[in-house]
Amino acid sequence: MSIRRFEDIHARQEARLLVKKICSPASEGAFVKDFHLRDQICGVAISVMANIVAGFDCDSNTEFTRFLGIARRSAVEVQSLLYTAMDVGNITPEQLKANCEQAGKIKMFISAFKSAMPKEY
């Protein structure tokens, strides 16, 4: 399958789901009053998706690969912030597990995508 639009990138589709899974619950319960953590975790989740899209619009595979690396590191940051959210009582252990698994899936897709990308010389 060729990728003609950023919407076709599977890692971006999964990142979009992560944003929904994190930012919707962050708008209710105890999380709603934890402004800094809520804004941080939602912003980083959005960054995962945004960097995949920004990379897609680059002029070279090398630059696209760089943006994919940033997106992958943002997914790791999401995982770390999820632990903080659970530790302070903003999410349940079940939410932590589900969202960490989603972020892990995105990391896997990004790594596979980077590996399959043709190298430039």
KOLDOBA-181633 format. One record per residue: residue in one letter; residue number from 1; z, y, x of N, C-alpha, C in turn. Coordinates in nm, 3 decimals. Layout:
BEGIN
+---------+-----+---------+---------+---------+---------+---------+---------+---------+---------+---------+
! residuo ! num !     n.w !     n.v !     n.u !    ca.w !    ca.v !    ca.u !     c.w !     c.v !     c.u !
+---------+-----+---------+---------+---------+---------+---------+---------+---------+---------+---------+
!       A ! NUM !       Z !       Y !       X !       Z !       Y !       X !       Z !       Y !       X !
...
+---------+-----+---------+---------+---------+---------+---------+---------+---------+---------+---------+
// end
This chain:
BEGIN
+---------+-----+---------+---------+---------+---------+---------+---------+---------+---------+---------+
! residuo ! num !     n.w !     n.v !     n.u !    ca.w !    ca.v !    ca.u !     c.w !     c.v !     c.u !
+---------+-----+---------+---------+---------+---------+---------+---------+---------+---------+---------+
!       M !   1 !   0.000 !  -0.118 !   0.083 !   0.000 !   0.000 !   0.000 !   0.000 !   0.125 !   0.088 !
!       S !   2 !  -0.090 !   0.215 !   0.061 !  -0.092 !   0.340 !   0.138 !  -0.006 !   0.444 !   0.067 !
!       I !   3 !   0.046 !   0.533 !   0.145 !   0.131 !   0.638 !   0.092 !   0.050 !   0.766 !   0.091 !
!       R !   4 !   0.023 !   0.815 !  -0.027 !  -0.057 !   0.936 !  -0.041 !   0.028 !   1.057 !  -0.080 !
!       R !   5 !   0.142 !   1.032 !  -0.142 !   0.231 !   1.139 !  -0.187 !   0.374 !   1.104 !  -0.146 !
!       F !   6 !   0.457 !   1.203 !  -0.129 !   0.594 !   1.173 !  -0.088 !   0.667 !   1.090 !  -0.193 !
!       E !   7 !   0.626 !   1.101 !  -0.317 !   0.687 !   1.022 !  -0.424 !   0.666 !   0.872 !  -0.405 !
!       D !   8 !   0.566 !   0.835 !  -0.325 !   0.536 !   0.693 !  -0.301 !   0.627 !   0.629 !  -0.196 !
!       I !   9 !   0.704 !   0.709 !  -0.123 !   0.788 !   0.656 !  -0.015 !   0.912 !   0.590 !  -0.076 !
!       H !  10 !   0.925 !   0.462 !  -0.053 !   1.034 !   0.386 !  -0.114 !   1.172 !   0.437 !  -0.069 !
!       A !  11 !   1.186 !   0.474 !   0.056 !   1.313 !   0.528 !   0.104 !   1.350 !   0.655 !   0.029 !
!       R !  12 !   1.252 !   0.737 !  -0.004 !   1.278 !   0.860 !  -0.080 !   1.320 !   0.827 !  -0.222 !
!       Q !  13 !   1.258 !   0.726 !  -0.282 !   1.296 !   0.684 !  -0.417 !   1.441 !   0.638 !  -0.420 !
!       E !  14 !   1.480 !   0.560 !  -0.318 !   1.618 !   0.512 !  -0.310 !   1.715 !   0.627 !  -0.281 !
!       A !  15 !   1.671 !   0.724 !  -0.202 !   1.755 !   0.841 !  -0.173 !   1.777 !   0.923 !  -0.300 !
!       R !  16 !   1.677 !   0.930 !  -0.382 !   1.691 !   1.001 !  -0.510 !   1.797 !   0.935 !  -0.597 !
!       L !  17 !   1.797 !   0.802 !  -0.599 !   1.900 !   0.730 !  -0.674 !   2.039 !   0.758 !  -0.617 !
!       L !  18 !   2.049 !   0.766 !  -0.485 !   2.177 !   0.795 !  -0.422 !   2.229 !   0.932 !  -0.466 !
!       V !  19 !   2.141 !   1.030 !  -0.471 !   2.181 !   1.165 !  -0.516 !   2.237 !   1.157 !  -0.657 !
!       K !  20 !   2.170 !   1.085 !  -0.745 !   2.218 !   1.071 !  -0.883 !   2.353 !   1.001 !  -0.888 !
!       K !  21 !   2.368 !   0.895 !  -0.809 !   2.491 !   0.817 !  -0.811 !   2.610 !   0.894 !  -0.754 !
!       I !  22 !   2.584 !   0.987 !  -0.665 !   2.692 !   1.062 !  -0.602 !   2.719 !   1.194 !  -0.674 !
!       C !  23 !   2.616 !   1.269 !  -0.702 !   2.636 !   1.404 !  -0.755 !   2.678 !   1.407 !  -0.901 !
!       S !  24 !   2.637 !   1.312 !  -0.981 !   2.682 !   1.309 !  -1.121 !   2.832 !   1.286 !  -1.131 !
!       P !  25 !   2.887 !   1.180 !  -1.069 !   3.033 !   1.161 !  -1.075 !   3.111 !   1.274 !  -1.008 !
!       A !  26 !   3.050 !   1.342 !  -0.912 !   3.118 !   1.451 !  -0.843 !   3.137 !   1.572 !  -0.934 !
!       S !  27 !   3.074 !   1.569 !  -1.050 !   3.086 !   1.680 !  -1.145 !   3.191 !   1.655 !  -1.252 !
!       E !  28 !   3.276 !   1.554 !  -1.230 !   3.378 !   1.523 !  -1.330 !   3.506 !   1.475 !  -1.262 !
!       G !  29 !   3.611 !   1.467 !  -1.337 !   3.738 !   1.415 !  -1.287 !   3.795 !   1.499 !  -1.174 !
!       A !  30 !   3.869 !   1.434 !  -1.086 !   3.936 !   1.502 !  -0.975 !   3.835 !   1.565 !  -0.879 !
!       F !  31 !   3.719 !   1.505 !  -0.869 !   3.617 !   1.553 !  -0.774 !   3.574 !   1.695 !  -0.806 !
!       V !  32 !   3.574 !   1.730 !  -0.934 !   3.523 !   1.860 !  -0.976 !   3.603 !   1.975 !  -0.913 !
!       K !  33 !   3.731 !   1.953 !  -0.882 !   3.815 !   2.057 !  -0.824 !   3.815 !   2.055 !  -0.672 !
!       D !  34 !   3.760 !   1.952 !  -0.613 !   3.755 !   1.941 !  -0.467 !   3.622 !   2.000 !  -0.420 !
!       F !  35 !   3.613 !   2.132 !  -0.429 !   3.486 !   2.201 !  -0.408 !   3.420 !   2.169 !  -0.275 !
!       H !  36 !   3.497 !   2.176 !  -0.169 !   3.438 !   2.158 !  -0.036 !   3.382 !   2.017 !  -0.018 !
!       L !  37 !   3.461 !   1.917 !  -0.048 !   3.414 !   1.779 !  -0.031 !   3.298 !   1.748 !  -0.126 !
!       R !  38 !   3.309 !   1.795 !  -0.249 !   3.201 !   1.773 !  -0.347 !   3.071 !   1.834 !  -0.298 !
!       D !  39 !   3.077 !   1.959 !  -0.255 !   2.956 !   2.027 !  -0.208 !   2.902 !   1.960 !  -0.082 !
!       Q !  40 !   2.991 !   1.918 !   0.008 !   2.951 !   1.854 !   0.132 !   2.877 !   1.722 !   0.106 !
!       I !  41 !   2.937 !   1.636 !   0.023 !   2.878 !   1.504 !   0.002 !   2.748 !   1.514 !  -0.078 !
!       C !  42 !   2.744 !   1.604 !  -0.177 !   2.618 !   1.621 !  -0.252 !   2.510 !   1.680 !  -0.162 !
!       G !  43 !   2.547 !   1.778 !  -0.081 !   2.450 !   1.839 !   0.010 !   2.392 !   1.741 !   0.109 !
!       V !  44 !   2.477 !   1.655 !   0.164 !   2.429 !   1.557 !   0.262 !   2.342 !   1.452 !   0.194 !
!       A !  45 !   2.379 !   1.410 !   0.073 !   2.296 !   1.314 !  -0.001 !   2.158 !   1.374 !  -0.029 !
!       I !  46 !   2.156 !   1.499 !  -0.068 !   2.029 !   1.568 !  -0.092 !   1.950 !   1.579 !   0.038 !
!       S !  47 !   2.019 !   1.601 !   0.149 !   1.955 !   1.612 !   0.280 !   1.880 !   1.484 !   0.319 !
!       V !  48 !   1.935 !   1.368 !   0.280 !   1.865 !   1.242 !   0.309 !   1.726 !   1.247 !   0.249 !
!       M !  49 !   1.720 !   1.278 !   0.120 !   1.592 !   1.281 !   0.049 !   1.503 !   1.394 !   0.103 !
!       A !  50 !   1.561 !   1.511 !   0.125 !   1.484 !   1.627 !   0.169 !   1.420 !   1.606 !   0.306 !
!       N !  51 !   1.490 !   1.540 !   0.397 !   1.434 !   1.518 !   0.531 !   1.321 !   1.416 !   0.529 !
!       I !  52 !   1.330 !   1.318 !   0.441 !   1.219 !   1.223 !   0.427 !   1.094 !   1.298 !   0.380 !
!       V !  53 !   1.112 !   1.383 !   0.281 !   1.000 !   1.460 !   0.225 !   0.946 !   1.561 !   0.328 !
!       A !  54 !   1.035 !   1.630 !   0.397 !   0.991 !   1.728 !   0.497 !   0.912 !   1.660 !   0.608 !
!       G !  55 !   0.957 !   1.542 !   0.649 !   0.887 !   1.469 !   0.753 !   0.748 !   1.426 !   0.709 !
!       F !  56 !   0.737 !   1.389 !   0.583 !   0.608 !   1.345 !   0.530 !   0.502 !   1.455 !   0.543 !
!       D !  57 !   0.544 !   1.579 !   0.537 !   0.450 !   1.690 !   0.543 !   0.423 !   1.739 !   0.685 !
!       C !  58 !   0.472 !   1.667 !   0.784 !   0.449 !   1.706 !   0.924 !   0.307 !   1.673 !   0.967 !
!       D !  59 !   0.269 !   1.732 !   1.078 !   0.134 !   1.713 !   1.130 !   0.119 !   1.591 !   1.220 !
!       S !  60 !   0.231 !   1.525 !   1.253 !   0.221 !   1.411 !   1.343 !   0.323 !   1.304 !   1.304 !
!       N !  61 !   0.293 !   1.181 !   1.342 !   0.387 !   1.071 !   1.319 !   0.513 !   1.089 !   1.403 !
!       T !  62 !   0.498 !   1.148 !   1.520 !   0.614 !   1.172 !   1.605 !   0.713 !   1.264 !   1.534 !
!       E !  63 !   0.662 !   1.370 !   1.477 !   0.749 !   1.464 !   1.405 !   0.806 !   1.399 !   1.277 !
!       F !  64 !   0.725 !   1.322 !   1.207 !   0.772 !   1.251 !   1.088 !   0.885 !   1.156 !   1.126 !
!       T !  65 !   0.869 !   1.085 !   1.236 !   0.972 !   0.992 !   1.283 !   1.101 !   1.067 !   1.314 !
!       R !  66 !   1.090 !   1.186 !   1.370 !   1.209 !   1.267 !   1.399 !   1.284 !   1.300 !   1.269 !
!       F !  67 !   1.211 !   1.341 !   1.167 !   1.274 !   1.372 !   1.038 !   1.336 !   1.247 !   0.974 !
!       L !  68 !   1.270 !   1.133 !   0.990 !   1.327 !   1.009 !   0.937 !   1.459 !   0.976 !   1.006 !
!       G !  69 !   1.466 !   1.004 !   1.136 !   1.591 !   0.983 !   1.209 !   1.702 !   1.074 !   1.157 !
!       I !  70 !   1.669 !   1.197 !   1.126 !   1.767 !   1.289 !   1.069 !   1.813 !   1.239 !   0.932 !
!       A !  71 !   1.719 !   1.191 !   0.852 !   1.753 !   1.138 !   0.719 !   1.847 !   1.018 !   0.731 !
!       R !  72 !   1.819 !   0.933 !   0.828 !   1.904 !   0.813 !   0.848 !   2.045 !   0.853 !   0.889 !
!       R !  73 !   2.055 !   0.950 !   0.979 !   2.189 !   0.996 !   1.020 !   2.262 !   1.063 !   0.905 !
!       S !  74 !   2.189 !   1.130 !   0.817 !   2.252 !   1.189 !   0.698 !   2.306 !   1.079 !   0.606 !
!       A !  75 !   2.235 !   0.967 !   0.597 !   2.283 !   0.855 !   0.515 !   2.413 !   0.800 !   0.572 !
!       V !  76 !   2.426 !   0.795 !   0.703 !   2.551 !   0.751 !   0.766 !   2.662 !   0.851 !   0.735 !
!       E !  77 !   2.629 !   0.979 !   0.738 !   2.728 !   1.082 !   0.706 !   2.775 !   1.068 !   0.562 !
!       V !  78 !   2.684 !   1.037 !   0.471 !   2.722 !   1.012 !   0.332 !   2.825 !   0.899 !   0.326 !
!       Q !  79 !   2.798 !   0.791 !   0.398 !   2.892 !   0.678 !   0.398 !   3.030 !   0.722 !   0.446 !
!       S !  80 !   3.036 !   0.800 !   0.551 !   3.164 !   0.847 !   0.602 !   3.236 !   0.936 !   0.500 !
!       L !  81 !   3.163 !   1.027 !   0.437 !   3.223 !   1.115 !   0.338 !   3.269 !   1.038 !   0.214 !
!       L !  82 !   3.202 !   0.929 !   0.182 !   3.246 !   0.847 !   0.069 !   3.385 !   0.789 !   0.095 !
!       Y !  83 !   3.410 !   0.748 !   0.218 !   3.544 !   0.699 !   0.252 !   3.648 !   0.809 !   0.233 !
!       T !  84 !   3.614 !   0.930 !   0.274 !   3.706 !   1.042 !   0.255 !   3.730 !   1.065 !   0.107 !
!       A !  85 !   3.623 !   1.061 !   0.027 !   3.637 !   1.081 !  -0.118 !   3.728 !   0.976 !  -0.180 !
!       M !  86 !   3.719 !   0.852 !  -0.134 !   3.806 !   0.748 !  -0.186 !   3.949 !   0.770 !  -0.137 !
!       D !  87 !   3.965 !   0.805 !  -0.011 !   4.098 !   0.824 !   0.046 !   4.178 !   0.932 !  -0.025 !
!       V !  88 !   4.110 !   1.035 !  -0.075 !   4.180 !   1.143 !  -0.144 !   4.180 !   1.125 !  -0.296 !
!       G !  89 !   4.130 !   1.012 !  -0.344 !   4.138 !   0.978 !  -0.485 !   4.027 !   1.032 !  -0.574 !
!       N !  90 !   3.917 !   1.074 !  -0.514 !   3.806 !   1.128 !  -0.594 !   3.712 !   1.020 !  -0.647 !
!       I !  91 !   3.705 !   0.907 !  -0.579 !   3.622 !   0.795 !  -0.627 !   3.703 !   0.666 !  -0.614 !
!       T !  92 !   3.659 !   0.566 !  -0.687 !   3.726 !   0.436 !  -0.685 !   3.669 !   0.351 !  -0.571 !
!       P !  93 !   3.740 !   0.246 !  -0.534 !   3.685 !   0.153 !  -0.433 !   3.551 !   0.094 !  -0.478 !
!       E !  94 !   3.534 !   0.073 !  -0.607 !   3.408 !   0.019 !  -0.659 !   3.294 !   0.118 !  -0.638 !
!       Q !  95 !   3.321 !   0.247 !  -0.663 !   3.220 !   0.350 !  -0.640 !   3.187 !   0.360 !  -0.492 !
!       L !  96 !   3.290 !   0.352 !  -0.409 !   3.268 !   0.354 !  -0.264 !   3.174 !   0.242 !  -0.224 !
!       K !  97 !   3.203 !   0.121 !  -0.268 !   3.121 !   0.005 !  -0.231 !   2.976 !   0.021 !  -0.277 !
!       A !  98 !   2.959 !   0.058 !  -0.404 !   2.823 !   0.071 !  -0.458 !   2.743 !   0.180 !  -0.387 !
!       N !  99 !   2.806 !   0.294 !  -0.362 !   2.735 !   0.404 !  -0.297 !   2.710 !   0.378 !  -0.149 !
!       C ! 100 !   2.805 !   0.314 !  -0.082 !   2.783 !   0.277 !   0.059 !   2.670 !   0.176 !   0.071 !
!       E ! 101 !   2.663 !   0.083 !  -0.023 !   2.552 !  -0.014 !  -0.023 !   2.419 !   0.055 !  -0.046 !
!       Q ! 102 !   2.416 !   0.154 !  -0.136 !   2.293 !   0.228 !  -0.161 !   2.250 !   0.304 !  -0.035 !
!       A ! 103 !   2.345 !   0.369 !   0.030 !   2.313 !   0.441 !   0.155 !   2.267 !   0.343 !   0.262 !
!       G ! 104 !   2.328 !   0.226 !   0.268 !   2.286 !   0.123 !   0.364 !   2.144 !   0.075 !   0.338 !
!       K ! 105 !   2.111 !   0.063 !   0.211 !   1.974 !   0.023 !   0.174 !   1.873 !   0.129 !   0.221 !
!       I ! 106 !   1.908 !   0.253 !   0.205 !   1.819 !   0.362 !   0.249 !   1.801 !   0.357 !   0.400 !
!       K ! 107 !   1.910 !   0.336 !   0.473 !   1.901 !   0.325 !   0.619 !   1.808 !   0.212 !   0.660 !
!       M ! 108 !   1.816 !   0.101 !   0.589 !   1.730 !  -0.014 !   0.618 !   1.582 !   0.022 !   0.593 !
!       F ! 109 !   1.555 !   0.088 !   0.480 !   1.417 !   0.126 !   0.448 !   1.363 !   0.226 !   0.549 !
!       I ! 110 !   1.446 !   0.321 !   0.589 !   1.402 !   0.420 !   0.688 !   1.371 !   0.352 !   0.820 !
!       S ! 111 !   1.457 !   0.263 !   0.865 !   1.434 !   0.192 !   0.991 !   1.305 !   0.112 !   0.986 !
!       A ! 112 !   1.282 !   0.043 !   0.875 !   1.159 !  -0.036 !   0.861 !   1.037 !   0.055 !   0.859 !
!       F ! 113 !   1.047 !   0.167 !   0.792 !   0.937 !   0.261 !   0.782 !   0.904 !   0.317 !   0.920 !
!       K ! 114 !   1.007 !   0.354 !   0.997 !   0.986 !   0.406 !   1.132 !   0.919 !   0.299 !   1.220 !
!       S ! 115 !   0.961 !   0.175 !   1.208 !   0.904 !   0.066 !   1.289 !   0.759 !   0.041 !   1.257 !
!       A ! 116 !   0.721 !   0.059 !   1.132 !   0.584 !   0.033 !   1.089 !   0.490 !   0.150 !   1.116 !
!       M ! 117 !   0.545 !   0.265 !   1.148 !   0.462 !   0.383 !   1.168 !   0.383 !   0.374 !   1.299 !
!       P ! 118 !   0.254 !   0.399 !   1.294 !   0.173 !   0.396 !   1.416 !   0.222 !   0.499 !   1.518 !
!       K ! 119 !   0.226 !   0.459 !   1.643 !   0.267 !   0.549 !   1.751 !   0.149 !   0.636 !   1.794 !
!       E ! 120 !   0.180 !   0.756 !   1.835 !   0.077 !   0.848 !   1.885 !   0.081 !   0.849 !   2.038 !
!       Y ! 121 !  -0.032 !   0.865 !   2.097 !  -0.039 !   0.866 !   2.243 !  -0.100 !   0.992 !   2.293 !
+---------+-----+---------+---------+---------+---------+---------+---------+---------+---------+---------+
// end
